[in-house]
Amino acid sequence: MKLYGKSWSRRELEARVGKIEQIAGIKRFVTTEGNEADVEQIQIRTGAGLSYYITPSKGLDISLAEFHGIPISWQSPNGDAHPAYYDAAGNGWLRTASGDLLMTCGLMQVGASGEDDGERLGLHGRIHHTPARQVTAVSNWFEDEMEMRISGEVEETSIFGGCLRLSRQIRSRLGENEIFIQDEVRNMGFQRCPHMILYHFNFGFPLLSEETAIIFKDTSVQARESENSISGYQEWQAPDANYQERVYYHHIHGEPEVQIVNKHFPLHDGETEVQVTLQWSSDTLPKLVQWKMPGAGTHVLGIEPANCHVGGRHKEREQGTLVFLEPGETVKYNLRLILK
C-alpha cells in the first residue's frame, strides 16, 4: 500500500507500531451530553488524512468528515440529535436533521411535506432518523491492503403500509482518501411500494470559500423556482444573512461527477489545493439536486444524487415519475467520494 509517500507491506507497517490503530482504524463510542446523549458513532481513520464518523443511531449516515483534521462537511445547529427527538410532522425534520457529510432522505418520501394517497408525509421522510440494526464494524487485511467496512440494515415499515429495507455498506482503505457507499433497498412486503431516495451530501467551511469552484460534469441546469436565475450556481460567496436558499435541478447527460475545488485550503500551515469529487451511477440515481445556501449561520452546499426531485411524493405521483418497487424487488445504489 501507499502511505506517507512510500510503499509498504503489511509486515513492514506492523513492525513500526504496537497496534495498527496508531495509524488508521475503527473506533466505536457513544456520546453523552444534551440532545446527542446515547447516540452511537463509529470513527473511521484512513491514515492518509481522511477521518469521518458514521452514525448507526441515524440511518448509518455519515456525520463530521475531516481532511488532515480540518472539516470538509457542514454541521447543522441541531448536532447529531438523538432520533427520539424527531418530529415527523410537516417540517419537523429540520429540528433534528444533523447536516453532516451525508443525510439519507427517503425511503418512501423525499422533499416537501404534504399528503399523498391519504397519508400525511413530513419533509424528507424518516430514514435519517431511524436507527440501524445488525451493525458490524470490521477491519480486514487482503494481503498488503487493509479495508475498513461498516455495514448494517435500516428498515422503514408500517402495519398495512410499506415495508422497505436498506442494506448499507460503507468502505475505506488504509492509505486512501476515499469513501465507497453501497446500498441495496428491497421491498420486503407483498404490495408494490413507492420508493424515493436522495443522498443529501453537505459541504461547508473551510472547503467552501469565496474562491471555491463547483464543477458539474456533463449536466445542464435549471432553477427549481422559475423566478431564480441560474447565475452563480458554480460559485461560492461570503456569508450573507439575507440570502434565500436556492435549489437547482441538473439534467445528467453522461457519467455523473461533481467536483468541489478550493485552491486555498488551509492545510500544512499554509494553503494548498484540495479537490473533493463525488461520483455515482445514474442508472438508479438519474437526478441531481443542488442546494445552495451561503447564508450566515447556515453556510452549506448540498449535492444530492436522487431518483426524484424535491417537490414531495404527491408531486412525483402527479407527474407520473414516482418510482415503485414490486414485492421482493431490489435496487442498488453505488456512490464514491474522493479527496485529493
N, C-alpha and C positions, 0 to 999 in steps of 0.2 A: 504494500500500500504506500501511498504518497503522504507524507506528514512532515511538517516543518522544513519543507524544501528538499526532502530526501526520500528515497525508497527504503522501506523497512519490511522485514519478515516479522511474523508474529513473535517468534522466539527472541528476536533482537529487541523488540519493544518490551517483552516480558522481563528481559534481563535488566532493564533500566528502571523498573518501577516495582513497588511492592504489590500493587493492585492496579489493574488496567484503568479503573475508575479515576485514578490520578490524572489520566489524560482525557478519557471520554467514558460515557456510560449512561446508566439509567438510575434515577433516584425517585422513590415514591414518598409522598408526605401528605399530611392533612393540615389545612390552615385552621386557625383557632380564634380569630377575632371578628367582631361585628357581623355584618351580613355574609361574610365569607367563611364563617365558622363551619367546620365539618365538610368543607369542600376538598375533595381529593385531587391532587395534581401529580403528574409524572414528568419529571425533568429529563430531557434528552440533551446531552452534550456530545458533539461530534469530534471535538479535539481540533477542528480546523477553524473555529471561530463561531460557528452556529450553535446556539442554545435556544431551546424552546420548551414550553410547558403544555402538556396535554391534560385535559380536564375530564376524567371519567364521569364526574358528577353532572356534567353539562354536555352530554351527547358525544363524548370523546372529541370535542372541538379543541382547537389549539389556542392557548392563551398567549401570554407575552412571548415574543421572539426577539432575540438579540444577536447581533453580529459583533464579535470581539467585545462583548459587554455593553454595546450601545443598541438601544431599541430600534427596530425597524417597523414594529406594529403599533397599533393605536389602542389605548385602553380607555374604555368609556368611564364616566364618573361613577357608574354602578360597581366597578371592580368585578371580581368573579363571584357575584352574588349567588348564594345558595338557591337551588331551584325551588325550595319550599316557599320562597317569597314571590314566585311567578304568578302573575295575574293574566290569565289567558284572554280576558275580555277586551275588545276594542284595541287600543294601542298600549295596553298594559305591558306588553313585551318590552317597551322602551325603558321601563323602570328597572329591569333586571338583566337586559342584554349586556354581555360583557365587553363587546367590541373585540379587542384582541386580534390575533392574526387570522383566525377563521371562526365564523359563526355559521353553522349549517342552518338553512331555513327550509322548512317542509315538515313532514313528508307528504302531507295532503293539502297544504295551503302555503302559499308564498305571497307576499305583498300586502296590499291594502286590506284592512278588515272589512267585513261585510257579511251578507247572507247568501248562501248557495244551497239549493236543493233543500230548503227548510232548516239548514244548520247555520248557526251563528259562528263565524270564524274570526279569530283575532289576527292581528298583524303577524306575518311571517311564520305562523304555525308553531308547533310545540316542540320540535325535536331538539332545539338548542337548550331547552330546559328539562330534558328527560335524561335521567342517569343511565349509564351503560351497565351491562351485566357481562359475565364471563370475560372479564378484562384480564389480559395477560400482558406482561412486560418482560421481554427476554432479550439478551444479547447472545448472538451465536457467531462462532468463527466458521468460515468456509475457507479452509487453507489459510492464506495470509490476509484475508479480508474479514472484518468484523461488522456484522449488521445488527442494528438495534431496531426492535419491532414491537409495536404496541397494537393490540387487536382487541375487539370486543363487539358486542351487539347492542343496538338500541331499538326499542320497539315502540310503535305508535298503534294503539289498539283501542277498541271500544266495543261493548256489547251491542249487537245489532248494527255495528258500524264497520269501518275498515280495519284491516289487520296487516300492517306493513312492518317488515324487519329490515333494519340497516345493519349489515355486517361490515365493519370498518377495519382497515389495516393501515397503519402509518409507519413508514420505514425511513431510516437514515443509516449511513455507513460511516465508520471511523475514518477520519481524514477527508471527508467530503462535506460540502456545504449545500446539501440537497435534502428535500423532503418529498417522499413519494406517498400519495394518498390513493388507496384502492378501496372503493366502496362497492357493495352489492346490495340492492334493495329487492326484496322478494315479497310478493303478495301471498301471505300465509292463509288468507281467507278463502272463501268459496264463492265470492261475488267479485265482479270487476270493481276496481277501486281507483279513484282519482289519485294521481301521483305528481306532485310538484316538488322540485328541489332547486335550491340556489346556494352556491358556495360563496359566502359573504366574506371575502378577504379584505382586511382593513390595514392600511399602511399609514404611518404617521411620522412625526418629528423624531429625529432629525433627518430621516431619509427624505422627507418632504421639506423642501425649502424653496425659496424664490427661484433657484437655479435648476430645480428638478424638471426633467423631461419625462413625459409619459408617452410611450411609443406603442401603437397598436398595429400589429401585422395583419395585412390583408383584410381590413374591415372598412365599411362605410358607416357613417354615424348620423343619428337624428336625435333631437331633444325629445324627451318624453312629453314635456309641456310645450305646446305649439308656440307660446309667447317667448320661450327661451331660445337664444341663439346658441349655435354650437361653437362659437368663437371661444377659444381658450380651453377647450376640453383636454388638450395635450400639455397644458402648462399648470404651474402651481403659483401660489402667491402668499404674501404675508397674511396673518390672521386679520379678519375683518368681522367685527361684532355684528354688523348689519347684513352680512352675506346670507342669502337664502339658498338652501341646498338645491342642487341641480342633478337631474337624472338623465342619462343618455342611453340610448339603445344602439348597440353596434351590430351590424349585419356581417357575419363572418363569411369570407369568400375563399379561404384556404385553410391551412393548418393553423389553429388559433395560438397566438402568443402575444403577451403583453410584457413590455419591459419598463421598469422604473429606473431611471438613471440619474444619479447625483454625483457630479464631478467634484464636489467639495465636501464629501462625507467626512466627519471629524474622527479620524482614525489614526492611531500610532502617533499621538501628539502633533498631528498636522492634519492635512486634508488629502484625501485620495478618492479616486473614482470607485463607486460601488454601484453595481447593477443587480437588480432583482428581476428575475424572469419567471413568469407564470405560464405554464403550458397545460393543455388538457385535450381530450378527444371531443371533437364536435359531433361525432356520431350520436352520442347520447346527451351531450350538452351543447346544443346548437345555438343558444342565445348567449349574449354577453351584455350585462348591465353595468354601467359605470355610475357611481355615486360620488359627486364632487361636493365637498363641504369644508372649505377652508375658513370656517368661522372661528371666532375667538372662543377657546374652551372646547370646541368640537371641531378639531383640525384634523380631518381624516379624508382619505381617498379609499373608496370601495371599488374593488374589481371583482365582478360577480358572474362567473360562468353559471349557466342555468338551463333548464329545459322549459322555461316560461319567462314571461315578463312580470312586472310587479304591480299589476292592476288588481290582483286578487283572483281567487278561484272562480268567482261568478263572472268575471270579465273574460277569463280564458274559455269558460264554457260558452258564453255568448258568441265569442269569436270563432268557435269551433277548433280551438288549439289546445284544449285541455288533454293532457296525457293520461291514459288509463293503463293499469296493469291487470291482466286477466288472472284468474285463480292459478296460483303456482308459478306465475311468470316472474322472471328476474330481469334486472337491468344492471349493468356495470358502469362505474364511473372511475376514470383514472386521471389524476392531476399530479403535476410535478412543479415544485418551487426550487429555483436555483439561485444561489448568491455567488457573486464573484466581483 
